[in-house]
Every structure is written in structure tokens, then in C-alpha cells.
């Protein structure tokens, strides 16, 4: 992999670092850093600062957090898609915020908020899908790895090139190490070399790779399929998956055995079984209430 991708190192490093330089001295963008729209149960959040390569600056992270949490308990919200405007999904942190001009307190605030957003994604009661059409580096790659599902176009690439500029991608390594085989994650972290979309698929960083002109269609196909299920059942299942995955085998089975029983007490748990027996489509309440 290294021989074929070595020539890509310079552009990738540039994508990571030049977000700090792009637009230097210019006024902040007039448009919002993220755009939120919702229809048919599907919320799409678009990273909307392509001029700065959608860098995960403190304001960008704050905007993303707001959009993720907005009315998140509504029964109308069933799935969230995170997409991006421009050829770079996200270049990671804005290096202007990490210079010596800012103090340790500010640096801590940036990384703590980033960690909060990444963990928030897995705590949300709905599935979150990364829709990637371009380059995702450093914390941008971390964002993809933190999502529940990731669909990428064939031209997409994924890298953690911080080592090349003297800032090891330690926090992205948390998400990568939980998505990729250890040796693959460490090669990315130690060399900064990228994975192609198909390599990312092979190693489990993304769920599907499709031609660029099919990306929207495939992402919506997955989203609409999710929308056919009960929100309360999906919320229970997602929370349980992340809870059990870090446990030993016996503990994981104890946790999930209890959850299966709890699931049966939900109104939608019984509705689904009754609909199957009666050979009809279920009518979901999307409620956490137990069936009386």
C-alpha cells in the first residue's frame, strides 16, 4: 500500500494543515458552518465551510453538536446523515486554534468538545450515517469512524497525517482503533498514508463504497430502510450494542439477554410479533412505553 500511495503524502498533509492557512485574514464566512434539513424522518447535517476544508474548528463542532441534539427525542426524527460541501469531507482540527498563541485551556476545550461530539454520536437514539464524498483526514476521519454507518464514494480517501506535522492523531486513534484492525490503524497513524475507499471498506472503516453519482441514492436507501422500523426498538438496540461491545463474552450475553426480555415488554416489541403472526405490516408507536 505504501509504495502506491507514497506520492499522495504531500497533498494529504496539505489538506490537514492548510485549513489553518486558507482564508487567513479574511472575514468569517457569512453562511452557517453547518446546514440542517429534515424530511421523511431523515435529518441531513451538512458541514458547510468548504473554503476552510470543513475543518472541525470550535465553532464548527459547536454547530454540529447543536444540529445533532436538535429535537432529538422527536418521533419524527429517525436517522441522521452527516455530509459535507466541497471536495473535502473534513480536514480535521483547525490548526489556527492549536497554535502557541492560544493557551492550554483553549487547546483542552477544542479536544474535549471534539471528544464530546464523537461520543455523542454513539449515544444518540437514532442511527447516524456518514456520507463521504472526498477526503477525510485526522479528526475528519475520526468523525467517519465514530458514525454508526458510513457510505463513501469511490473517490474518497481516509488518513491520519498528523504525525507528518508533529501532532500525532491520538484522539482520532480512539475511533480508528475501534473500527479497524489494530495493525491497519497503527500503519495509518504511524505513516500518515491514506486508505482508498475500497481499502477502507475492506478493513471495516466504511460500510459501503459506491460510484459518486450513486452516493445520494445509496445513502437514502439505507436511511429509508431504517425509517421503516420502530424508533424505540432501534434506540434500545443501538444503546445495547455499544454497551455490550466493550464487555467480555459472558457479561455481553447477560446484558443482551436482559435487554431482549425488556424489548418484549415494549409496545412496539409486541406489535411487531403480532403483525408477523397476523401477516400484516406493523403499526409502530415509536414509544418507550410498555404494552399493557
C-alpha positions as CSV (number, residue, x, y, z in Angstrom):
1,X,0.0,0.0,0.0
2,X,2.8,2.4,0.9
3,X,4.5,2.2,-2.5
4,X,1.4,3.0,-4.4
5,X,0.2,5.8,-2.0
6,X,3.5,7.4,-1.1
7,X,3.1,10.1,-3.8
8,X,-0.2,11.2,-2.1
9,X,1.5,12.2,1.2
10,X,2.1,15.9,0.2
11,X,-1.5,16.6,-0.8
12,X,-2.9,14.9,2.2
13,X,-0.6,16.7,4.6
14,X,-1.6,19.9,2.9
15,X,-5.3,19.1,3.3
16,X,-4.7,18.6,7.0
17,X,-2.7,21.7,7.7
18,X,-3.7,24.2,5.1
19,X,-7.2,24.6,6.6
20,X,-5.4,26.8,9.1
21,X,-4.0,29.0,6.3
22,X,-6.9,29.0,3.9
23,X,-8.7,32.3,4.1
24,X,-6.3,33.7,6.6
25,X,-7.0,37.4,7.3
26,X,-10.5,37.2,5.7
27,X,-13.8,37.7,7.5
28,X,-15.6,34.7,8.8
29,X,-18.0,33.0,6.3
30,X,-21.4,34.6,6.2
31,X,-23.1,31.2,5.8
32,X,-23.7,28.9,8.7
33,X,-21.0,26.4,9.4
34,X,-23.5,23.6,9.3
35,X,-26.8,23.3,7.5
36,X,-29.6,21.2,8.9
37,X,-32.6,20.0,6.9
38,X,-35.1,17.2,7.6
39,X,-37.7,15.4,5.6
40,X,-39.4,12.0,5.9
41,X,-37.7,11.2,9.2
42,X,-34.2,11.8,7.8
43,X,-32.1,14.7,9.1
44,X,-29.2,15.7,7.0
45,X,-26.5,17.8,8.5
46,X,-24.0,19.3,6.0
47,X,-20.6,20.6,7.0
48,X,-20.7,23.9,5.2
49,X,-17.3,25.5,5.3
50,X,-15.5,24.2,2.1
51,X,-13.3,27.3,2.0
52,X,-11.7,26.0,5.1
53,X,-12.0,22.4,4.1
54,X,-14.7,21.8,6.6
55,X,-12.2,22.0,9.4
56,X,-13.6,20.9,12.8
57,X,-13.0,24.3,14.5
58,X,-14.5,25.0,17.8
59,X,-17.5,26.9,16.2
60,X,-17.9,24.1,13.7
61,X,-18.0,21.5,16.5
62,X,-20.5,23.6,18.4
63,X,-22.7,24.0,15.4
64,X,-22.6,20.2,14.7
65,X,-23.4,19.4,18.3
66,X,-26.5,21.7,18.1
67,X,-27.7,20.1,15.0
68,X,-27.2,16.6,16.3
69,X,-29.2,17.4,19.5
70,X,-31.9,19.5,18.0
71,X,-35.3,17.9,18.9
72,X,-33.5,14.6,19.0
73,X,-36.4,12.9,21.0
74,X,-39.0,13.7,18.4
75,X,-40.8,10.7,16.9
76,X,-40.4,12.4,13.6
77,X,-36.6,12.0,13.7
78,X,-35.5,8.5,12.7
79,X,-32.0,8.8,11.2
80,X,-29.2,11.4,10.8
81,X,-26.9,11.8,7.9
82,X,-23.7,13.8,8.2
83,X,-22.5,15.1,4.8
84,X,-20.2,17.8,3.6
85,X,-20.0,20.6,1.0
86,X,-17.0,20.6,-1.3
87,X,-14.2,18.1,-2.2
88,X,-13.0,17.6,1.4
89,X,-15.4,15.9,3.9
90,X,-13.3,17.3,6.7
91,X,-9.6,18.1,7.1
92,X,-9.8,17.7,10.9
93,X,-9.0,20.3,13.5
94,X,-8.3,23.9,12.5
95,X,-4.6,24.3,13.3
96,X,-5.0,28.0,13.8
97,X,-6.8,27.1,17.1
98,X,-3.9,24.9,18.1
99,X,-1.0,27.4,17.8
100,X,1.0,28.7,20.7
101,X,-1.0,31.9,20.5
102,X,-3.7,30.1,22.5
103,X,-3.2,28.7,25.9
104,X,-3.5,25.1,27.2
105,X,-7.1,25.9,28.5
106,X,-8.2,26.7,24.9
107,X,-6.5,23.7,23.4
108,X,-8.2,21.5,26.0
109,X,-11.5,23.0,25.2
110,X,-11.1,22.1,21.5
111,X,-10.2,18.5,22.1
112,X,-12.7,18.0,24.9
113,X,-15.6,19.3,22.7
114,X,-14.4,17.1,19.8
115,X,-14.4,14.0,22.1
116,X,-17.9,15.0,23.3
117,X,-19.3,15.2,19.8
118,X,-17.7,11.9,18.8
119,X,-19.1,10.1,21.8
120,X,-22.5,11.9,21.4
121,X,-23.0,10.3,18.0
122,X,-23.0,6.8,19.5
123,X,-25.3,7.9,22.4
124,X,-28.0,9.4,20.2
125,X,-31.2,7.3,20.0
126,X,-31.1,7.2,16.2
127,X,-28.6,5.8,13.7
128,X,-26.0,8.2,12.3
129,X,-24.7,7.8,8.8
130,X,-21.6,9.4,7.4
131,X,-22.0,10.2,3.7
132,X,-18.4,10.8,2.5
133,X,-17.6,12.2,-0.9
134,X,-13.9,13.2,-0.8
135,X,-11.1,13.4,1.7
136,X,-11.5,12.8,5.4
137,X,-8.3,13.4,7.4
138,X,-7.4,13.4,11.1
139,X,-10.4,14.4,13.2
140,X,-12.5,14.3,9.9
141,X,-11.5,10.6,9.6
142,X,-12.3,10.3,13.3
143,X,-15.8,11.6,12.6
144,X,-16.4,9.0,9.9
145,X,-15.2,6.2,12.2
146,X,-17.5,7.4,15.0
147,X,-20.6,7.2,13.0
148,X,-22.8,4.1,13.1
149,X,-22.7,3.6,9.3
150,X,-20.5,5.1,6.6
151,X,-21.2,5.2,2.9
152,X,-18.4,6.6,0.7
153,X,-17.9,7.4,-2.9
154,X,-15.2,5.6,-4.8
155,X,-13.0,8.7,-4.9
156,X,-13.0,9.1,-1.1
157,X,-9.8,8.7,0.9
158,X,-9.1,8.4,4.7
159,X,-6.0,9.4,6.5
160,X,-4.5,10.5,9.9
161,X,-1.5,12.5,8.7
162,X,-0.9,14.4,12.0
163,X,2.4,12.6,12.5
164,X,3.8,14.4,9.5
165,X,3.3,17.8,11.1
166,X,4.4,16.8,14.6
167,X,0.9,16.3,16.0
168,X,0.2,12.6,16.4
169,X,-3.5,11.8,15.8
170,X,-4.1,10.4,19.3
171,X,-7.7,11.2,19.6
172,X,-8.6,10.0,16.1
173,X,-6.8,6.8,17.1
174,X,-9.5,6.1,19.6
175,X,-12.2,5.8,16.9
176,X,-9.9,4.2,14.4
177,X,-8.7,1.6,16.9
178,X,-12.4,0.6,17.5
179,X,-13.2,0.4,13.8
180,X,-10.1,-1.0,12.2
181,X,-7.8,-4.0,12.9
182,X,-5.0,-2.7,15.2
183,X,-2.2,-3.1,12.7
184,X,-4.1,-1.2,9.9
185,X,-5.0,1.6,12.4
186,X,-1.4,1.8,13.5
187,X,0.0,1.9,10.0
188,X,-2.3,4.9,9.3
189,X,-1.3,6.6,12.5
190,X,2.5,6.0,12.1
191,X,2.8,6.8,8.5
192,X,0.0,9.3,7.7
193,X,-0.6,7.3,4.5
194,X,-4.2,7.2,3.2
195,X,-6.6,4.4,2.7
196,X,-8.6,4.4,-0.5
197,X,-12.3,4.0,-0.3
198,X,-12.1,0.3,-1.2
199,X,-9.3,-0.3,1.3
200,X,-11.5,1.4,3.9
201,X,-14.3,-0.9,3.0
202,X,-12.1,-4.0,3.2
203,X,-10.9,-3.1,6.7
204,X,-14.2,-2.0,8.0
205,X,-13.9,1.8,8.3
206,X,-16.8,2.3,5.9
207,X,-19.9,0.2,5.3
208,X,-20.3,0.6,1.5
209,X,-18.5,2.2,-1.4
210,X,-20.4,3.3,-4.5
211,X,-19.8,5.4,-7.6
212,X,-20.1,9.1,-6.8
213,X,-23.3,9.5,-8.8
214,X,-24.9,6.8,-6.7
215,X,-23.9,8.1,-3.3
216,X,-27.0,10.0,-2.5
217,X,-29.2,7.2,-3.7
218,X,-27.5,4.5,-1.7
219,X,-27.4,6.7,1.5
220,X,-31.1,7.4,1.2
221,X,-31.9,3.8,0.5
222,X,-30.3,2.8,3.9
223,X,-32.0,5.7,5.6
224,X,-35.4,4.9,4.3
225,X,-35.0,1.2,5.3
226,X,-34.1,2.4,8.9
227,X,-37.2,4.6,8.9
228,X,-39.4,1.5,8.4
229,X,-38.5,0.3,11.9
230,X,-39.6,1.4,15.3
231,X,-37.6,4.2,16.7
232,X,-37.9,2.9,20.3
233,X,-36.7,-0.5,19.3
234,X,-33.8,0.9,17.3
235,X,-32.8,3.2,20.2
236,X,-32.8,0.2,22.6
237,X,-30.8,-1.9,20.1
238,X,-28.2,0.8,19.4
239,X,-27.6,1.6,23.1
240,X,-27.3,-2.1,23.9
241,X,-24.8,-2.8,21.0
242,X,-22.4,-0.1,22.2
243,X,-22.8,-1.1,25.8
244,X,-22.1,-4.8,25.2
245,X,-19.3,-4.5,22.7
246,X,-16.7,-3.5,25.3
247,X,-17.6,-6.3,27.6
248,X,-16.3,-9.9,27.9
249,X,-18.4,-12.6,26.3
250,X,-20.3,-13.7,29.4
251,X,-21.1,-10.2,30.5
252,X,-22.2,-9.2,27.0
253,X,-24.7,-12.1,26.9
254,X,-26.0,-11.3,30.4
255,X,-26.6,-7.7,29.3
256,X,-28.3,-8.6,26.0
257,X,-30.4,-11.4,27.4
258,X,-32.0,-8.9,29.8
259,X,-32.5,-6.4,27.0
260,X,-34.2,-9.0,24.8
261,X,-36.7,-9.6,27.6
262,X,-37.1,-5.8,28.1
263,X,-37.6,-5.4,24.4
264,X,-40.6,-7.8,24.5
265,X,-42.3,-5.6,27.1
266,X,-42.3,-2.6,24.7
267,X,-45.5,-1.8,22.9
268,X,-43.6,-2.0,19.6
269,X,-41.9,-5.3,20.6
270,X,-45.3,-6.9,20.9
271,X,-46.8,-5.1,17.9
272,X,-44.0,-6.5,15.7
273,X,-44.6,-10.0,16.8
274,X,-48.4,-9.8,16.5
275,X,-48.1,-8.2,13.0
276,X,-45.8,-11.1,11.9
277,X,-48.2,-13.7,13.2
278,X,-51.1,-12.0,11.6
279,X,-49.2,-11.5,8.3
280,X,-49.7,-7.7,8.2
281,X,-47.4,-4.7,8.4
282,X,-46.7,-3.4,11.9
283,X,-48.1,-0.1,13.0
284,X,-45.3,1.4,15.2
285,X,-46.0,3.7,18.1
286,X,-42.3,4.6,18.4
287,X,-42.9,4.8,22.1
288,X,-40.8,3.7,25.0
289,X,-44.0,2.7,26.8
290,X,-44.6,-0.9,27.8
291,X,-47.5,-2.8,26.4
292,X,-50.3,-3.2,29.0
